[in-house]
């Protein structure tokens, strides 16, 4: 059994026991959250597809980690102008441990 959920402007395929990194969600490590934007649930040959989301469907997950990703360097330059800018960015993320899928 798996589901397609939408969070942080992206879509993810999840199953029970999976761990995935999503955009930052407010909460502490160990908190239980519910993802209500469930787009599709597949259980064997039975598939439920939402238009656009399924009513009464939710995915229950536990926050496993809050952190920052590796640094990405951003370098801008304009030739012959003496213009150079070097910046770094570390994106915040939340690691979720999927516990159950309710359809």
N, CA, C and O atoms as a Tinker XYZ file with bonds, in Angstrom:
   412  protein
     1  N      0.842000   -1.179000    0.000000    73     2
     2  CA     0.000000    0.000000    0.000000    64     1     3
     3  C      0.885000    1.240000    0.000000    63     2     4     5
     4  O      1.823000    1.347000    0.791000    81     3
     5  N      0.579000    2.173000   -0.894000    73     3     6
     6  CA     1.318000    3.422000   -0.913000    64     5     7
     7  C      0.381000    4.570000   -1.254000    63     6     8     9
     8  O     -0.745000    4.370000   -1.709000    81     7
     9  N      0.883000    5.787000   -1.018000    73     7    10
    10  CA     0.077000    6.977000   -1.269000    64     9    11
    11  C      0.954000    8.041000   -1.914000    63    10    12    13
    12  O      2.176000    8.037000   -1.764000    81    11
    13  N      0.310000    8.946000   -2.629000    73    11    14
    14  CA     0.971000   10.124000   -3.174000    64    13    15
    15  C      0.462000   11.317000   -2.363000    63    14    16    17
    16  O     -0.737000   11.594000   -2.336000    81    15
    17  N      1.396000   12.028000   -1.696000    73    15    18
    18  CA     1.019000   13.177000   -0.875000    64    17    19
    19  C      1.688000   14.427000   -1.411000    63    18    20    21
    20  O      2.713000   14.359000   -2.090000    81    19
    21  N      1.086000   15.583000   -1.092000    73    19    22
    22  CA     1.626000   16.861000   -1.511000    64    21    23
    23  C      1.963000   17.670000   -0.265000    63    22    24    25
    24  O      1.111000   17.881000    0.599000    81    23
    25  N      3.220000   18.122000   -0.180000    73    23    26
    26  CA     3.636000   18.992000    0.912000    64    25    27
    27  C      4.801000   19.842000    0.437000    63    26    28    29
    28  O      5.670000   19.361000   -0.290000    81    27
    29  N      4.820000   21.082000    0.839000    73    27    30
    30  CA     5.905000   21.972000    0.454000    64    29    31
    31  C      5.969000   22.246000   -1.036000    63    30    32    33
    32  O      7.038000   22.563000   -1.559000    81    31
    33  N      4.831000   22.129000   -1.738000    73    31    34
    34  CA     4.805000   22.385000   -3.168000    64    33    35
    35  C      5.345000   21.248000   -4.012000    63    34    36    37
    36  O      5.520000   21.404000   -5.221000    81    35
    37  N      5.612000   20.104000   -3.394000    73    35    38
    38  CA     6.127000   18.940000   -4.117000    64    37    39
    39  C      5.254000   17.728000   -3.815000    63    38    40    41
    40  O      4.499000   17.723000   -2.843000    81    39
    41  N      5.361000   16.704000   -4.654000    73    39    42
    42  CA     4.602000   15.473000   -4.458000    64    41    43
    43  C      5.566000   14.337000   -4.158000    63    42    44    45
    44  O      6.640000   14.247000   -4.753000    81    43
    45  N      5.172000   13.465000   -3.225000    73    43    46
    46  CA     6.017000   12.355000   -2.796000    64    45    47
    47  C      5.201000   11.073000   -2.767000    63    46    48    49
    48  O      4.020000   11.080000   -2.421000    81    47
    49  N      5.853000    9.964000   -3.140000    73    47    50
    50  CA     5.243000    8.649000   -3.000000    64    49    51
    51  C      5.736000    8.062000   -1.689000    63    50    52    53
    52  O      6.942000    7.940000   -1.479000    81    51
    53  N      4.809000    7.694000   -0.799000    73    51    54
    54  CA     5.177000    7.199000    0.525000    64    53    55
    55  C      4.485000    5.878000    0.803000    63    54    56    57
    56  O      3.394000    5.608000    0.301000    81    55
    57  N      5.142000    5.060000    1.612000    73    55    58
    58  CA     4.578000    3.810000    2.105000    64    57    59
    59  C      4.878000    3.738000    3.600000    63    58    60    61
    60  O      5.714000    4.491000    4.099000    81    59
    61  N      4.214000    2.854000    4.305000    73    59    62
    62  CA     4.434000    2.721000    5.741000    64    61    63
    63  C      5.885000    2.328000    6.003000    63    62    64    65
    64  O      6.417000    1.420000    5.364000    81    63
    65  N      6.518000    3.018000    6.945000    73    63    66
    66  CA     7.905000    2.725000    7.295000    64    65    67
    67  C      8.921000    3.551000    6.533000    63    66    68    69
    68  O     10.101000    3.541000    6.882000    81    67
    69  N      8.498000    4.267000    5.501000    73    67    70
    70  CA     9.431000    5.094000    4.728000    64    69    71
    71  C      9.885000    6.302000    5.536000    63    70    72    73
    72  O      9.174000    6.780000    6.419000    81    71
    73  N     11.080000    6.783000    5.217000    73    71    74
    74  CA    11.565000    8.047000    5.765000    64    73    75
    75  C     11.897000    8.948000    4.588000    63    74    76    77
    76  O     12.574000    8.528000    3.649000    81    75
    77  N     11.417000   10.202000    4.638000    73    75    78
    78  CA    11.693000   11.108000    3.543000    64    77    79
    79  C     11.942000   12.510000    4.078000    63    78    80    81
    80  O     11.475000   12.880000    5.155000    81    79
    81  N     12.691000   13.277000    3.293000    73    79    82
    82  CA    12.993000   14.664000    3.624000    64    81    83
    83  C     12.075000   15.578000    2.826000    63    82    84    85
    84  O     11.984000   15.480000    1.603000    81    83
    85  N     11.395000   16.469000    3.545000    73    83    86
    86  CA    10.487000   17.418000    2.906000    64    85    87
    87  C     10.906000   18.825000    3.321000    63    86    88    89
    88  O     11.781000   19.002000    4.169000    81    87
    89  N     10.261000   19.829000    2.704000    73    87    90
    90  CA    10.509000   21.207000    3.104000    64    89    91
    91  C     10.132000   21.375000    4.574000    63    90    92    93
    92  O      9.325000   20.613000    5.105000    81    91
    93  N     10.714000   22.364000    5.219000    73    91    94
    94  CA    10.553000   22.577000    6.661000    64    93    95
    95  C      9.089000   22.621000    7.082000    63    94    96    97
    96  O      8.281000   23.348000    6.503000    81    95
    97  N      8.762000   21.820000    8.111000    73    95    98
    98  CA     7.445000   21.813000    8.742000    64    97    99
    99  C      7.668000   22.157000   10.206000    63    98   100   101
   100  O      8.541000   21.580000   10.854000    81    99
   101  N      6.892000   23.086000   10.727000    73    99   102
   102  CA     7.046000   23.468000   12.126000    64   101   103
   103  C      6.675000   22.308000   13.050000    63   102   104   105
   104  O      5.681000   21.617000   12.827000    81   103
   105  N      7.481000   22.107000   14.081000    73   103   106
   106  CA     7.242000   21.045000   15.051000    64   105   107
   107  C      8.556000   20.583000   15.635000    63   106   108   109
   108  O      9.627000   20.931000   15.139000    81   107
   109  N      8.470000   19.799000   16.689000    73   107   110
   110  CA     9.657000   19.273000   17.358000    64   109   111
   111  C      9.861000   17.815000   16.983000    63   110   112   113
   112  O      8.939000   17.144000   16.519000    81   111
   113  N     11.086000   17.333000   17.190000    73   111   114
   114  CA    11.393000   15.931000   16.919000    64   113   115
   115  C     10.529000   15.059000   17.828000    63   114   116   117
   116  O     10.464000   15.282000   19.037000    81   115
   117  N      9.866000   14.064000   17.235000    73   115   118
   118  CA     8.985000   13.182000   17.988000    64   117   119
   119  C      7.517000   13.540000   17.868000    63   118   120   121
   120  O      6.660000   12.743000   18.248000    81   119
   121  N      7.203000   14.730000   17.345000    73   119   122
   122  CA     5.803000   15.124000   17.172000    64   121   123
   123  C      5.157000   14.299000   16.066000    63   122   124   125
   124  O      5.809000   13.901000   15.100000    81   123
   125  N      3.859000   14.051000   16.231000    73   123   126
   126  CA     3.083000   13.341000   15.219000    64   125   127
   127  C      2.327000   14.381000   14.396000    63   126   128   129
   128  O      1.650000   15.248000   14.949000    81   127
   129  N      2.446000   14.291000   13.077000    73   127   130
   130  CA     1.731000   15.216000   12.199000    64   129   131
   131  C      0.890000   14.422000   11.208000    63   130   132   133
   132  O      1.154000   13.248000   10.947000    81   131
   133  N     -0.124000   15.081000   10.665000    73   131   134
   134  CA    -0.986000   14.465000    9.661000    64   133   135
   135  C     -0.855000   15.231000    8.354000    63   134   136   137
   136  O     -0.974000   16.456000    8.331000    81   135
   137  N     -0.614000   14.518000    7.280000    73   135   138
   138  CA    -0.575000   15.106000    5.939000    64   137   139
   139  C     -1.938000   14.845000    5.309000    63   138   140   141
   140  O     -2.291000   13.703000    5.016000    81   139
   141  N     -2.702000   15.924000    5.103000    73   139   142
   142  CA    -4.072000   15.777000    4.613000    64   141   143
   143  C     -4.204000   15.943000    3.108000    63   142   144   145
   144  O     -5.250000   15.617000    2.548000    81   143
   145  N     -3.162000   16.445000    2.433000    73   143   146
   146  CA    -3.202000   16.582000    0.974000    64   145   147
   147  C     -2.794000   15.261000    0.336000    63   146   148   149
   148  O     -1.686000   15.134000   -0.185000    81   147
   149  N     -3.688000   14.281000    0.376000    73   147   150
   150  CA    -3.432000   12.962000   -0.212000    64   149   151
   151  C     -4.063000   12.952000   -1.596000    63   150   152   153
   152  O     -5.276000   13.102000   -1.737000    81   151
   153  N     -3.224000   12.773000   -2.625000    73   151   154
   154  CA    -3.698000   12.820000   -4.002000    64   153   155
   155  C     -4.155000   11.462000   -4.515000    63   154   156   157
   156  O     -5.065000   11.377000   -5.340000    81   155
   157  N     -3.511000   10.385000   -4.018000    73   155   158
   158  CA    -3.852000    9.050000   -4.497000    64   157   159
   159  C     -3.450000    8.017000   -3.463000    63   158   160   161
   160  O     -2.434000    8.174000   -2.786000    81   159
   161  N     -4.244000    6.956000   -3.337000    73   159   162
   162  CA    -3.922000    5.827000   -2.468000    64   161   163
   163  C     -4.079000    4.561000   -3.294000    63   162   164   165
   164  O     -5.113000    4.351000   -3.928000    81   163
   165  N     -3.046000    3.711000   -3.285000    73   163   166
   166  CA    -3.074000    2.449000   -4.022000    64   165   167
   167  C     -2.891000    1.313000   -3.030000    63   166   168   169
   168  O     -1.914000    1.273000   -2.281000    81   167
   169  N     -3.853000    0.382000   -3.036000    73   167   170
   170  CA    -3.793000   -0.791000   -2.170000    64   169   171
   171  C     -3.992000   -2.030000   -3.045000    63   170   172   173
   172  O     -5.121000   -2.448000   -3.304000    81   171
   173  N     -2.879000   -2.608000   -3.494000    73   171   174
   174  CA    -2.956000   -3.758000   -4.400000    64   173   175
   175  C     -3.493000   -3.321000   -5.749000    63   174   176   177
   176  O     -2.899000   -2.470000   -6.411000    81   175
   177  N     -4.631000   -3.906000   -6.166000    73   175   178
   178  CA    -5.245000   -3.540000   -7.441000    64   177   179
   179  C     -6.243000   -2.388000   -7.290000    63   178   180   181
   180  O     -6.729000   -1.847000   -8.283000    81   179
   181  N     -6.543000   -2.020000   -6.044000    73   179   182
   182  CA    -7.523000   -0.970000   -5.787000    64   181   183
   183  C     -6.817000    0.377000   -5.692000    63   182   184   185
   184  O     -5.967000    0.569000   -4.822000    81   183
   185  N     -7.162000    1.319000   -6.586000    73   183   186
   186  CA    -6.554000    2.641000   -6.587000    64   185   187
   187  C     -7.642000    3.694000   -6.426000    63   186   188   189
   188  O     -8.642000    3.681000   -7.144000    81   187
   189  N     -7.440000    4.604000   -5.479000    73   187   190
   190  CA    -8.354000    5.719000   -5.275000    64   189   191
   191  C     -7.625000    6.986000   -5.706000    63   190   192   193
   192  O     -6.543000    7.287000   -5.200000    81   191
   193  N     -8.209000    7.718000   -6.627000    73   191   194
   194  CA    -7.589000    8.928000   -7.157000    64   193   195
   195  C     -8.465000   10.115000   -6.791000    63   194   196   197
   196  O     -9.670000   10.108000   -7.040000    81   195
   197  N     -7.856000   11.129000   -6.202000    73   195   198
   198  CA    -8.597000   12.311000   -5.790000    64   197   199
   199  C     -8.722000   13.317000   -6.910000    63   198   200   201
   200  O     -7.954000   13.306000   -7.872000    81   199
   201  N     -9.723000   14.200000   -6.764000    73   199   202
   202  CA    -9.923000   15.265000   -7.740000    64   201   203
   203  C    -10.061000   16.586000   -7.014000    63   202   204   205
   204  O    -11.210000   16.979000   -6.807000    81   203
   205  N     -9.060000   17.312000   -6.607000    73   203   206
   206  CA    -7.641000   16.977000   -6.696000    64   205   207
   207  C     -7.131000   16.165000   -5.518000    63   206   208   209
   208  O     -6.110000   15.487000   -5.639000    81   207
   209  N     -7.832000   16.217000   -4.352000    73   207   210
   210  CA    -7.381000   15.442000   -3.191000    64   209   211
   211  C     -8.495000   14.504000   -2.750000    63   210   212   213
   212  O     -9.667000   14.704000   -3.068000    81   211
   213  N     -8.096000   13.474000   -2.008000    73   211   214
   214  CA    -9.065000   12.531000   -1.463000    64   213   215
   215  C     -9.637000   13.081000   -0.164000    63   214   216   217
   216  O     -8.895000   13.528000    0.711000    81   215
   217  N    -10.949000   13.044000   -0.047000    73   215   218
   218  CA   -11.594000   13.434000    1.209000    64   217   219
   219  C    -11.390000   12.301000    2.222000    63   218   220   221
   220  O    -11.359000   11.130000    1.842000    81   219
   221  N    -11.254000   12.638000    3.482000    73   219   222
   222  CA   -11.125000   11.679000    4.592000    64   221   223
   223  C     -9.884000   10.808000    4.514000    63   222   224   225
   224  O     -9.798000    9.819000    5.241000    81   223
   225  N     -8.931000   11.130000    3.672000    73   223   226
   226  CA    -7.685000   10.355000    3.600000    64   225   227
   227  C     -6.578000   11.168000    4.258000    63   226   228   229
   228  O     -6.518000   12.388000    4.102000    81   227
   229  N     -5.713000   10.495000    4.985000    73   227   230
   230  CA    -4.597000   11.185000    5.627000    64   229   231
   231  C     -3.442000   10.224000    5.798000    63   230   232   233
   232  O     -3.612000    9.006000    5.848000    81   231
   233  N     -2.258000   10.812000    5.888000    73   231   234
   234  CA    -1.037000   10.049000    6.156000    64   233   235
   235  C     -0.489000   10.550000    7.484000    63   234   236   237
   236  O     -0.281000   11.750000    7.666000    81   235
   237  N     -0.255000    9.627000    8.407000    73   235   238
   238  CA     0.258000    9.976000    9.733000    64   237   239
   239  C      1.759000    9.735000    9.735000    63   238   240   241
   240  O      2.231000    8.662000    9.357000    81   239
   241  N      2.509000   10.760000   10.172000    73   239   242
   242  CA     3.967000   10.664000   10.171000    64   241   243
   243  C      4.515000   11.247000   11.469000    63   242   244   245
   244  O      3.865000   12.054000   12.134000    81   243
   245  N      5.736000   10.814000   11.812000    73   243   246
   246  CA     6.421000   11.325000   12.994000    64   245   247
   247  C      7.642000   12.101000   12.532000    63   246   248   249
   248  O      8.348000   11.663000   11.624000    81   247
   249  N      7.899000   13.250000   13.149000    73   247   250
   250  CA     9.069000   14.050000   12.796000    64   249   251
   251  C     10.297000   13.361000   13.375000    63   250   252   253
   252  O     10.435000   13.241000   14.592000    81   251
   253  N     11.193000   12.908000   12.490000    73   251   254
   254  CA    12.394000   12.195000   12.913000    64   253   255
   255  C     13.577000   13.137000   13.082000    63   254   256   257
   256  O     14.461000   12.880000   13.899000    81   255
   257  N     13.603000   14.231000   12.317000    73   255   258
   258  CA    14.769000   15.128000   12.354000    64   257   259
   259  C     14.379000   16.487000   11.797000    63   258   260   261
   260  O     13.577000   16.587000   10.868000    81   259
   261  N     14.957000   17.529000   12.377000    73   259   262
   262  CA    14.872000   18.885000   11.837000    64   261   263
   263  C     16.308000   19.307000   11.564000    63   262   264   265
   264  O     17.154000   19.187000   12.450000    81   263
   265  N     16.604000   19.789000   10.385000    73   263   266
   266  CA    17.992000   20.131000   10.109000    64   265   267
   267  C     18.153000   21.015000    8.892000    63   266   268   269
   268  O     17.193000   21.547000    8.336000    81   267
   269  N     19.428000   21.151000    8.497000    73   267   270
   270  CA    19.784000   21.925000    7.314000    64   269   271
   271  C     20.527000   21.017000    6.347000    63   270   272   273
   272  O     21.307000   20.158000    6.757000    81   271
   273  N     20.276000   21.218000    5.063000    73   271   274
   274  CA    20.957000   20.437000    4.026000    64   273   275
   275  C     22.384000   20.953000    3.853000    63   274   276   277
   276  O     22.780000   21.930000    4.488000    81   275
   277  N     23.142000   20.296000    3.001000    73   275   278
   278  CA    24.502000   20.739000    2.716000    64   277   279
   279  C     24.482000   22.097000    2.034000    63   278   280   281
   280  O     23.498000   22.474000    1.397000    81   279
   281  N     25.580000   22.823000    2.175000    73   279   282
   282  CA    25.659000   24.175000    1.631000    64   281   283
   283  C     25.754000   24.144000    0.107000    63   282   284   285
   284  O     26.494000   23.354000   -0.478000    81   283
   285  N     24.977000   25.029000   -0.509000    73   283   286
   286  CA    25.022000   25.238000   -1.949000    64   285   287
   287  C     25.635000   26.612000   -2.173000    63   286   288   289
   288  O     25.156000   27.603000   -1.622000    81   287
   289  N     26.699000   26.679000   -2.984000    73   287   290
   290  CA    27.345000   27.955000   -3.265000    64   289   291
   291  C     26.676000   28.633000   -4.454000    63   290   292   293
   292  O     26.377000   27.998000   -5.465000    81   291
   293  N     26.448000   29.943000   -4.308000    73   291   294
   294  CA    25.853000   30.752000   -5.368000    64   293   295
   295  C     26.890000   31.812000   -5.731000    63   294   296   297
   296  O     27.269000   32.625000   -4.889000    81   295
   297  N     27.350000   31.805000   -6.983000    73   295   298
   298  CA    28.385000   32.746000   -7.414000    64   297   299
   299  C     27.877000   33.517000   -8.614000    63   298   300   301
   300  O     27.473000   32.931000   -9.618000    81   299
   301  N     27.900000   34.849000   -8.501000    73   299   302
   302  CA    27.466000   35.720000   -9.598000    64   301   303
   303  C     28.664000   36.539000  -10.048000    63   302   304   305
   304  O     29.476000   36.969000   -9.229000    81   303
   305  N     28.770000   36.753000  -11.356000    73   303   306
   306  CA    29.887000   37.526000  -11.897000    64   305   307
   307  C     29.449000   38.184000  -13.190000    63   306   308   309
   308  O     28.724000   37.595000  -13.992000    81   307
   309  N     29.903000   39.421000  -13.380000    73   307   310
   310  CA    29.721000   40.094000  -14.662000    64   309   311
   311  C     31.118000   40.411000  -15.189000    63   310   312   313
   312  O     31.919000   41.055000  -14.512000    81   311
   313  N     31.389000   39.961000  -16.373000    73   311   314
   314  CA    32.743000   40.122000  -16.897000    64   313   315
   315  C     33.078000   41.581000  -17.171000    63   314   316   317
   316  O     32.229000   42.368000  -17.590000    81   315
   317  N     34.317000   41.911000  -16.928000    73   315   318
   318  CA    34.889000   43.244000  -17.168000    64   317   319
   319  C     34.241000   44.352000  -16.338000    63   318   320   321
   320  O     34.447000   45.528000  -16.639000    81   319
   321  N     33.481000   44.025000  -15.326000    73   319   322
   322  CA    32.820000   45.040000  -14.524000    64   321   323
   323  C     33.346000   45.077000  -13.086000    63   322   324   325
   324  O     33.031000   46.002000  -12.337000    81   323
   325  N     34.137000   44.087000  -12.699000    73   323   326
   326  CA    34.623000   44.023000  -11.327000    64   325   327
   327  C     33.528000   43.626000  -10.350000    63   326   328   329
   328  O     33.612000   43.925000   -9.158000    81   327
   329  N     32.503000   42.955000  -10.854000    73   327   330
   330  CA    31.360000   42.554000  -10.021000    64   329   331
   331  C     31.426000   41.063000   -9.759000    63   330   332   333
   332  O     31.345000   40.251000  -10.681000    81   331
   333  N     31.575000   40.711000   -8.481000    73   331   334
   334  CA    31.559000   39.307000   -8.067000    64   333   335
   335  C     30.842000   39.217000   -6.725000    63   334   336   337
   336  O     31.119000   39.989000   -5.808000    81   335
   337  N     29.916000   38.263000   -6.623000    73   335   338
   338  CA    29.215000   38.027000   -5.361000    64   337   339
   339  C     29.230000   36.528000   -5.114000    63   338   340   341
   340  O     28.884000   35.742000   -5.996000    81   339
   341  N     29.633000   36.134000   -3.912000    73   339   342
   342  CA    29.643000   34.723000   -3.538000    64   341   343
   343  C     28.794000   34.552000   -2.287000    63   342   344   345
   344  O     29.079000   35.139000   -1.243000    81   343
   345  N     27.761000   33.751000   -2.403000    73   343   346
   346  CA    26.862000   33.487000   -1.283000    64   345   347
   347  C     26.727000   31.987000   -1.081000    63   346   348   349
   348  O     26.948000   31.204000   -2.005000    81   347
   349  N     26.367000   31.597000    0.123000    73   347   350
   350  CA    26.060000   30.207000    0.429000    64   349   351
   351  C     24.640000   30.105000    0.952000    63   350   352   353
   352  O     24.114000   31.055000    1.532000    81   351
   353  N     24.022000   28.951000    0.745000    73   351   354
   354  CA    22.643000   28.740000    1.205000    64   353   355
   355  C     22.499000   27.324000    1.728000    63   354   356   357
   356  O     22.922000   26.368000    1.077000    81   355
   357  N     21.899000   27.186000    2.908000    73   355   358
   358  CA    21.580000   25.876000    3.464000    64   357   359
   359  C     20.078000   25.802000    3.670000    63   358   360   361
   360  O     19.522000   26.523000    4.498000    81   359
   361  N     19.426000   24.932000    2.919000    73   359   362
   362  CA    17.975000   24.801000    2.961000    64   361   363
   363  C     17.542000   24.027000    4.203000    63   362   364   365
   364  O     18.130000   22.997000    4.531000    81   363
   365  N     16.518000   24.519000    4.891000    73   363   366
   366  CA    15.959000   23.821000    6.042000    64   365   367
   367  C     15.105000   22.655000    5.566000    63   366   368   369
   368  O     14.418000   22.761000    4.550000    81   367
   369  N     15.143000   21.528000    6.304000    73   367   370
   370  CA    14.332000   20.374000    5.949000    64   369   371
   371  C     13.782000   19.710000    7.204000    63   370   372   373
   372  O     14.257000   19.946000    8.315000    81   371
   373  N     12.779000   18.883000    7.000000    73   371   374
   374  CA    12.198000   18.050000    8.044000    64   373   375
   375  C     12.198000   16.619000    7.537000    63   374   376   377
   376  O     11.694000   16.345000    6.448000    81   375
   377  N     12.761000   15.704000    8.320000    73   375   378
   378  CA    12.738000   14.285000    7.969000    64   377   379
   379  C     11.520000   13.656000    8.640000    63   378   380   381
   380  O     11.340000   13.772000    9.853000    81   379
   381  N     10.684000   12.988000    7.839000    73   379   382
   382  CA     9.459000   12.362000    8.340000    64   381   383
   383  C      9.572000   10.858000    8.284000    63   382   384   385
   384  O     10.095000   10.303000    7.318000    81   383
   385  N      9.078000   10.192000    9.323000    73   383   386
   386  CA     8.982000    8.731000    9.356000    64   385   387
   387  C      7.482000    8.415000    9.192000    63   386   388   389
   388  O      6.678000    8.752000   10.061000    81   387
   389  N      7.115000    7.770000    8.081000    73   387   390
   390  CA     5.714000    7.492000    7.788000    64   389   391
   391  C      5.251000    6.328000    8.671000    63   390   392   393
   392  O      5.879000    5.270000    8.692000    81   391
   393  N      4.141000    6.535000    9.404000    73   391   394
   394  CA     3.661000    5.503000   10.313000    64   393   395
   395  C      2.440000    4.766000    9.781000    63   394   396   397
   396  O      2.375000    3.541000    9.873000    81   395
   397  N      1.468000    5.494000    9.225000    73   395   398
   398  CA     0.298000    4.795000    8.685000    64   397   399
   399  C     -0.379000    5.626000    7.595000    63   398   400   401
   400  O     -0.234000    6.846000    7.522000    81   399
   401  N     -1.119000    4.916000    6.760000    73   399   402
   402  CA    -1.885000    5.555000    5.684000    64   401   403
   403  C     -3.350000    5.185000    5.893000    63   402   404   405
   404  O     -3.711000    4.008000    5.887000    81   403
   405  N     -4.187000    6.200000    6.078000    73   403   406
   406  CA    -5.628000    5.985000    6.265000    64   405   407
   407  C     -6.347000    6.473000    5.021000    63   406   408   409
   408  O     -6.236000    7.641000    4.650000    81   407
   409  N     -7.087000    5.578000    4.376000    73   407   410
   410  CA    -7.799000    5.958000    3.164000    64   409   411
   411  C     -9.298000    5.978000    3.404000    63   410   412
   412  O    -10.066000    6.279000    2.490000    81   411
